[in-house]
Amino acid sequence: MTARTQEHRRRPWYDVTTRFRAFIDDEAGDVPGWVLVTLMTAGLVVLIWAVAGPALTSLFEQAIQRVSGL
């Protein structure tokens, strides 16, 4: 019996943590992809805010006026 097999039998969670660490290590190398996703998301937020901002402001002001009775 190898040392790894003995270790695996003593700690049943050993295989799960090994797989999880391998998954995390594999995903950590994709920094340019995460940067691109972050920039695209920020761009979409700015675009939607520019288009819908005035309408949302007007809607909010109308709601406040109705609630306050002005």
MOGI-V564212 format. One record per pair of residues at least 12 apart in sequence whose ideal C-beta (glycine too) atoms are under 6 Angstrom apart, sorted by the first residue. I is the first residue (numbers start at 1). GAP is how many residues later the second one is. D is the distance in Angstrom with one decimal. If there is no record, write none. Layout:
i=I gap=GAP d=D
i=I gap=GAP d=D
This chain:
none
